[in-house]
Amino acid sequence: MKLKAYQVAFPATLIVVMVAFLSTIFLANSNLSFAASSKKKSSAVARTSAVDYTESQIKQLEGSLNMTEAQKELWNNLTQVMRENAKEMDALTKERADKTKPMSAVEHMKFHSQITEAHLDQLNKLIPPFEAFYDSMSDEQKKTIDTIFRTGKYGKHKRK
């Protein structure tokens, strides 16, 4: 029986997409330009700290999941790691921003390597509390969070 290429590549692609999406939701972008200001008419990008971005993600997730009292402790453990990761990322990017000397191409690559390693370390810290929280979820909650991770959209979205 021949499998089509997309059937073979799907599991590997799904893993890559999930890791990338986790990083996007829970971790900070290295240049701190997370959101363009919709209130400003200029083309300038508003700078948002990783802490602020993470707090907005936490609020959106809280609003999307109908958590039980039993899940609150697991949720608090998860959000604590998210907040710690965001503080670490803000410190790393602030350290870079405080350097006034422009980076060479090699220094730039090393900095991005440092950011990537920090993201990986943060993701490894995040997975255990997220897994514990996920395991405590009802099927409906799991369906909601799976949709959020797959689409990046909060709330109920039906596929057309």
N, C-alpha and C positions, 0 to 999 in steps of 0.2 A: 504494500500500500504506500503510495507516494504522499508525503506531506507537503503542503505548499509552504513556501519560504516564510510567509507571515505566521504560520502555525508553529514553526520551529523557533523563530526569533521572538515570539511573543513573551515567553517567560523571562528571558534575559532583558528584553526591552522594558518589561513591567518593573523589574527590579531597579534598573537604571532610572526610570521615571519616578518611582517612589522615593529613591534616595535624593534625587534632585528636588523633588517637591518638598520633602521633609526639610531639606536645607533651605529652600526658599521660604517656607512658612516659619520655621523656628529659628533660623539663623540669620545673621545680618549679612548684607552685601558689603563687600570690602570698601566701596567708595562712598558709602552712606547716602547715596541718592536713591532712597526707597520709593519715594512718592513725589510725583509732580504736584504742585499746588494747583488745585482746581479753582481756587479763589483769585489767584493772580492771573492777569492776562499776559504777563511777560513770558518769554521763553525760558526763563531761569528755572532751574530745578530746585525745589525745596529740599533742604537737608533735614533728614529725620534720623535721630539716634537709633541704634539697635534696640535700646531699652524702650523707647517710645513705640517703635514698630512692633516689638514683641508684646507690649501691653495691648496694642490694638488687636493683634492676633488672638491673644488670650480672651479678650472681651468678645470677639466674633465667635470663637469656639464655644465660649460659655453660653452665648445666645443661641447657638445652633443645637447644642446638646441639652437634653432635658436630664440633667444629672440627678441621681438619687443622693440621699444623705450618706449612704454607705460609700459612694464614689468620691465624696468630697475630699477625703484624706488622700486618696490616690491622685486626684486632680491637683491638690495642693503640692504634693511631691513633684508632680510633673511640671507645674508652673514655676516652682522654685528653681528647678534645673534650667528651664527656659530663661528665667530672669538672670541667673548666674551666667549663662552662656552669653546673653546679650551684653551684660556688663563687661565680660572679658573681651568681646568683640569691639565694644566702644573704646576700651582702654588700648587695644591694639591699633585701632584706626586713629585714635587721638595721638598716640606715640608717633605714628607716621606723619600725621598732619603737623605736629610740632617741629618736625625737621624742616628747616627752611631751604636746605640745599636740595636742588633737583636731583632725582635719582638717575643713574645711568641705566641703560637697558638691562644690564645684568642685575643691578640692585632692584630694579622693578620686578624682574622675574623672581628673584629671591623673596621679595615682599609678597608676591602673589602665592608663592610656594608656602610661605609662612601662614598666610590667610587660609589656604586650602588645608593645611595640616590642622589649624585651629578648628576649622569647620568639621573635619573628620573626628577630632577629639571630642568636640561638642556633640556631634551626632552619636558617638559611642556612649557618651554620658546620658543622652536623652532617650535612647532606645529602651533600656530597662524600665524606667518609670512609665514610659508611653505604653510599653507592652503590658505592664501590670494594669494600667488604666483601661486599655483596650480589652483585655481579658475580662474585666468587670462589666463591660457594656452589654446591654441588651442587643438583640439582633437588629432592632430599629436604629439604635444609636450607632452600631457598627456600620450599618448601611449609610447613615448620614455622614460619618467620618470618612468612610471609604469614598463617598462621592466628593467630599471636600478635597481629599488628597488627590483624587483622579482629575478633578476639574478646576480646583482652586476657587470654586464658588460655594458660598455659604447659603444654607437654606435648602429647600427642596427644589430640585431641578429635574425636570423630566426630559429624557432624550427624545428628540423628534425623529 
